Amino acid sequence: MSEFTGLKAIVTGGASGIGLATAALLADRGAEVACLDLNPDVAAPLRGVRVDVTDDTSVRAAVAEVADAFGGLDIVINNAGIGAQGTVEENADAEWARVFDVNVQGIVRVSRAALPHLRESRHAAIVNTCSIAATAGLPRRALYSATKGAVLSLTLAMAADHVREGIRVNCVNPGTVDTPWIGRLLAAASDPEAERAALQARQPTGRLVSAAEVAAAIAYLASPLASATTGTALAVDGGMQGLRVRR
């Protein structure tokens, strides 16, 4: 029997990358898991539910559907997000609004819809996918970094708001993760191999983080075994934030 046996979870952005790795790991450890995604094409035992995190009606319907089907809700993994490149000069107001709508307000909408169900749980946990970009200045990531800085602050505020209700709120701060989004960035580069080498070199371990490694960190924070952990940002970044190693 696993610590997740009998627990019910939703994972947004759960059909690929970090989200899918997390959903599969939670399910493997005994949880019932629904993957909420714009394109929720997942295999059993995962349950796919279509959702647009920028649409409050869509979010409320999806969360209600899962809670009704599972008979409750214990764990929310707010993983849905989009990337952005550029300095403050390089993205128009509409793009700033779009990325914040997904990366920050998406977390707000999903958490808000889930809270009534989490209050009924004995092991309630919310884990937000943040980023190294929240704590380290990265070139040409102004918009993305601003959203992830907001996610970090939001995580702390939510943890304070809901700790007395027995709802833990934490986040993970991945470094550069080998996901489909990074794959698309590399494919668009003039020299993909050189760009990949540069991304690898900026992490002290000399390699990209895997989606499975981030999923393991999320699973720890979501687990009842971490019942004393709330308001924490767990770095999964190959030492990128804290280490200064000689090349």
N, C-alpha and C positions, 0 to 999 in steps of 0.2 A: 504494500500500500504506500502511495506517495503522499507528500504533504498537500498536493493539489486534488486529491481524490474528493469528489463531491462538490468542488468549487466550480463556479460558472464565470466565464470570462469573455470579454469582447476585446478585439484588437482592431483598431482602425488602421487603414492602409495595410490590411492583413493578407493581401493576395500576392505580395512579392517582397523581396528584400528582407529587411529587418523584421517587418511585420509578419511575414510568412514564417520566417525562422522562429520567431517568438511563439506564434500560434501553434506551430507543430510541436515545439518543445513543451508548452503547457499541456497540450493534448496528450503527448507521450507520457507526461507525469500524472495524468489522471483527471485533468480538468475537462469540462465541456467548454468548447471554444467556438465563438462565432467571429468570422473575419468580415469586418465592415469595410467595404471598398467600392469605388466607382465601378470596378470590373471584378466582382467577387467570384472568380472562377477558381475554386479550391476543391480538393478531393476530400472524401470522407476520411476520418471522422469529423473534419472541420465543417462548420456550417457557414456558407457564404450568404451575406446579406448586402444588397446594394444600398449605398448611402453616399450623399454628397455633404461633406462636413461644412460647406458654406451655406447650406440650406437648413434652417432650424426645424422646419416641418419634416424634412427627410430624416434628420438626426433623431428627432423624438419618435418617429414611427419605427425606425430601425431598432432603437434601444428598447422600445416597448415590445416589439416583435420577439426579440431575443429573450427578454426577461419573462415574457409569457411562455415561450417555448421551453425555456430551461427551468422555469419555476423560481426565478430569482436571479440575482447578479451579485458577484463578489469582487470581481477584478475588472478594472478598466485600463487598457493600455492605449494611451493616446499617441499613436505613432504616425498617423497620416501627416504628410508634409510635402512641400515642394521646395526646390532650390532656386537660387538666384545668383547671378554674377554681376559685378560692376561696382564702381565707386558711387558716391552719393550723386554724382553728375549723370550717371549712365542709365538710370531707370526713372521713368516718368511716374507721376503721382498714381496713375491707374495701376501700374505694376506694384508699387508699394502697397496699395490698398489690397490688391489681389493676393499677394504673398502673406500679408498679415492676416487676411481673412481665412486662409487655410491654416497657417502654422500656429496662430495664436487664438483667433476666435473659434477655430475648429475645436480646439481643446476645451474652450469655454462651453461651447454648445453640447458636446458629448458629455462632459462632466456634469453639466447642469441637468441634462436629461437622466443621467445615471444616478445622481445623488439620492433620490427617494428610494431607489432599490438598494443602494449601498448601505443606507442607514438601517436596513433590515438584516444585513449580513453580520456574522460574527467574525469575519476575517476580511474586512473591506480594505481594498488597496487600489490606488491610482498610481500608475507609472507613466510619466511623460517622456517622450523622446526629445531630448534637448540636443546640444552639440558642443564640441570644443570651441565653436565659434562664439559661444556665449561668454567665454572666459579668456580667450586669446585673440589678439588682433590678427586677422588674416587678410592678405591683400585681395582686393576686388570682391569682397564679400559683405559690403556695407549693409545692404538690405537683408540678406540672409542672417547676418550676425545680429542685426537689430531685432529680428523676430525671435531668435533663439535666446537673446538676452531677456526678452520679455517672457519667454517660456520658463527660464530659470527663476525669475522674480515671481511669476505666477505660481510656480510650484511651491515656493516658500510661503506665499500668502495663503494658498489653498491648504497647505499643511497646518498652518496656524488656525485657520477658520474651522477646520473639521476634525482636529485631533481629539476634541472632547466628545465627538460623535463616534469615535472608534474607527475613523477612516484615515488611513495613512496615505500620504502623498509624497512621492519621490520622483526623481528624474535620472536618466542616464545621459552622460555627455560623451558620445562617441567621437573618436578622431575620424580620419578619412576611412570610410567603410567601402569595401568592394561590393557595391550594389549596382543595380541596373542604371541608376541615375549617374553614378560615376562612370559607368561604361559609356553612356551617351556623351558625357563631357569629353572623355578621352577620344571617342570616335570623331568628335567634331574638331579636335585639336589638329594643328598643322603637322605635328610630329607626336602621335599618340604614345609611342614607346618612351620618348624623352619626357613627356608630361607624366606618364605613370612613374617613371624613375624619380622625378622630382617630388611627386606626392609621397612615394615610399621613403625618400630620403629625409623628409621633414619630420618623420616619426622616429624616435630613438630606436625602436625595434627594427627599423629598416624595411617594414612591410606594411601593407594596408591591414586594417582591422577586418575580421570576417563578420558577416551577419550573425553567425552562430555564436560568436563571442559576445556580441551585444545582447543577443537573446538570452544568454546565460545570466548576464547581469540583470536584465529586466526580470527574469524569472526569480532571481534571488530577492529583489526588492518587492515583488508581488507575493512572495511566499509567506505563509504564517510563521515560518522560521525566522523571518525578519521583523517580527512583531514590535520590536523596540526601535525600529528605524523609520523615521519620518522627517521630512524637510531636508533630505539629503540629495546631493548631486553626485552620482557615482561616475567617475571618469573611466572610459574604456577606450583609451586613445594611444596605446603603445608608448606611454610616457610623454606624450607631446606637450601636455600642460606643465607638468612639474619638473621634468628633467632637462638639464642643459649638458649634453654629452659632447665630448670632442669628436670631431669627424676624423 
